[in-house]
Amino acid sequence: MSSPGAHPSHPPLVPPLAEHGALAMGEAELRDWGRRFGKAANAPLVVTISGELGAGKTTLVQAICAGYGVTDEVTSPTFALVHEYHAPRSPVYHLDLYRLDRPDQLDEIGWDELVSARAIVLVEWPERAGDRVPVGRVSLSLQHFPDDPSRRLLYAGWHA
C-alpha cells in the first residue's frame, strides 16, 4: 500500500485496511500494532498521536518505543513536555503538548530542532502545535469504541 507523495525512505506505516476506515482493537492488539510499527520505523520520522484523554495515546507510544528498541521505562511527559529515550538506531523524543496554550510556546522546548532531528519524534496532542506540525509525518488517531470501553478505534495516515 502506498500513498501519493510518500517519502521513499518512509513508506506509509499504516495497518492493513486503514484506508477503508478505522481498525477496532483491544489493548493487547494496540500494543502489538505499536510494536510492529516501531520495528518498521526509520528515523527521521515524526508521528502525531491524537485522541481524547484515556484513549491510549501513551500506551501506543510505549509500544512504538519498545518496537524501536527503547529499553527504558516510557512514561508520559505531561509535566516535562519532552522525554528523550535512547535506542540503537536513533534517539526517540516523546512530546506531550497537552499543557501548551499557544503554538508559540513550542519555541521554549526547541520544537524546530526536535522535529527536524534524525530521530523518531512521537507527539501527543499535536493539535496544540497548530500549523507548526510538519508535513511528511504519520498521523495516528485513537478514539474510544462506541459501546465497548475495552476497545479503541485506530486511524492511521501519511501526510506528505
C-alpha positions as CSV (number, residue, x, y, z in Angstrom):
1,M,0.0,0.0,0.0
2,S,1.4,3.4,-0.8
3,S,0.3,7.0,-0.6
4,P,0.9,9.6,-3.3
5,G,3.8,11.8,-2.4
6,A,5.1,9.5,0.3
7,H,8.8,10.0,1.1
8,P,10.7,7.0,-0.4
9,S,12.6,6.3,2.8
10,H,9.4,6.3,4.8
11,P,6.7,4.2,3.2
12,P,3.4,4.8,4.9
13,L,3.3,2.6,8.0
14,V,-0.5,2.1,8.2
15,P,-2.2,-1.0,9.2
16,P,-4.0,-3.2,6.6
17,L,-7.4,-1.9,5.7
18,A,-6.8,1.5,7.3
19,E,-7.6,3.2,4.1
20,H,-11.1,1.7,4.3
21,G,-11.8,3.2,7.7
22,A,-10.7,2.5,11.3
23,L,-9.4,-0.6,13.0
24,A,-11.0,-1.6,16.2
25,M,-8.7,-3.3,18.7
26,G,-8.2,-4.1,22.3
27,E,-5.2,-3.0,24.3
28,A,-3.2,-6.2,23.5
29,E,-3.8,-5.7,19.8
30,L,-2.9,-2.0,20.1
31,R,0.3,-2.8,21.8
32,D,1.2,-5.4,19.2
33,W,0.4,-3.0,16.3
34,G,2.5,-0.3,18.0
35,R,5.5,-2.7,18.4
36,R,5.3,-3.7,14.8
37,F,5.1,0.0,13.8
38,G,8.2,0.8,15.9
39,K,10.1,-2.1,14.5
40,A,9.4,-0.9,10.9
41,A,10.0,2.8,11.7
42,N,13.2,4.6,10.4
43,A,14.5,8.0,11.6
44,P,13.9,10.7,10.8
45,L,10.2,10.3,11.4
46,V,7.5,12.5,13.1
47,V,4.4,10.6,14.3
48,T,1.5,12.6,15.7
49,I,-0.9,10.8,18.0
50,S,-4.2,12.4,18.8
51,G,-7.2,11.3,20.8
52,E,-9.2,12.3,23.9
53,L,-7.9,11.7,27.4
54,G,-7.7,8.0,28.2
55,A,-7.8,6.9,24.6
56,G,-4.5,5.1,24.8
57,K,-2.0,7.5,23.3
58,T,0.7,6.8,25.9
59,T,0.1,3.1,25.7
60,L,0.6,3.3,21.9
61,V,3.8,5.4,22.4
62,Q,5.2,2.8,24.8
63,A,4.6,0.0,22.3
64,I,6.2,2.0,19.4
65,C,9.2,2.7,21.6
66,A,9.5,-1.0,22.6
67,G,9.4,-2.0,18.9
68,Y,12.0,0.6,18.0
69,G,14.4,-0.7,20.7
70,V,13.9,1.6,23.7
71,T,14.6,-0.3,26.9
72,D,14.0,2.5,29.4
73,E,10.6,2.9,31.0
74,V,8.5,5.1,28.8
75,T,6.2,7.5,30.8
76,S,4.0,10.4,29.9
77,P,5.9,13.7,29.7
78,T,2.8,15.7,30.6
79,F,4.7,18.0,33.0
80,A,8.2,17.8,31.5
81,L,6.7,18.2,27.9
82,V,9.6,16.2,26.4
83,H,11.2,12.9,27.2
84,E,14.3,11.7,25.3
85,Y,14.9,7.9,25.1
86,H,17.9,6.1,23.6
87,A,17.5,3.4,21.1
88,P,20.1,1.5,19.0
89,R,19.1,3.3,15.7
90,S,18.5,6.8,16.9
91,P,17.1,8.9,19.8
92,V,13.3,8.9,20.4
93,Y,11.7,12.1,21.5
94,H,8.3,11.8,23.2
95,L,6.4,15.1,23.4
96,D,3.1,15.8,25.2
97,L,1.7,19.2,24.2
98,Y,-1.4,19.0,26.4
99,R,-0.2,21.7,28.7
100,L,0.6,24.2,26.0
101,D,-1.8,27.1,25.4
102,R,-0.4,28.5,22.2
103,P,1.8,27.2,19.3
104,D,4.5,29.9,20.0
105,Q,5.2,28.1,23.3
106,L,6.8,25.4,21.2
107,D,9.9,27.6,20.9
108,E,10.6,27.1,24.6
109,I,11.0,23.3,24.1
110,G,13.1,23.6,21.0
111,W,10.3,22.4,18.7
112,D,12.0,23.2,15.4
113,E,15.2,21.3,16.4
114,L,13.2,18.3,17.7
115,V,11.0,17.8,14.6
116,S,14.0,18.1,12.3
117,A,16.3,15.8,14.3
118,R,17.5,12.5,12.9
119,A,15.2,10.8,15.4
120,I,11.8,9.3,15.9
121,V,9.5,12.1,17.3
122,L,6.3,11.0,18.9
123,V,3.9,13.9,19.5
124,E,0.8,13.6,21.7
125,W,-1.8,16.3,21.4
126,P,-0.4,17.6,18.1
127,E,-3.4,20.0,17.6
128,R,-1.7,22.2,20.3
129,A,1.1,22.8,17.7
130,G,-1.3,24.4,15.2
131,D,0.2,24.9,11.8
132,R,3.7,24.1,13.1
133,V,3.2,20.3,12.8
134,P,5.5,19.3,9.9
135,V,4.4,17.8,6.7
136,G,5.9,14.3,5.9
137,R,4.5,12.8,9.1
138,V,2.5,9.8,10.1
139,S,-0.8,10.8,11.9
140,L,-2.4,8.4,14.3
141,S,-5.7,8.9,16.0
142,L,-7.2,6.9,18.8
143,Q,-10.9,7.0,19.8
144,H,-13.0,5.1,22.3
145,F,-15.0,2.4,20.6
146,P,-18.7,3.1,20.9
147,D,-20.4,0.6,23.3
148,D,-17.1,-1.2,24.2
149,P,-14.8,0.7,26.6
150,S,-12.1,-2.0,26.3
151,R,-11.6,-1.3,22.5
152,R,-10.2,1.6,20.6
153,L,-10.6,2.8,17.0
154,L,-7.2,3.4,15.4
155,Y,-6.9,5.7,12.3
156,A,-3.6,6.0,10.6
157,G,-2.4,8.0,7.6
158,W,0.6,9.6,5.9
159,H,0.7,13.3,5.4
160,A,3.2,14.3,2.6
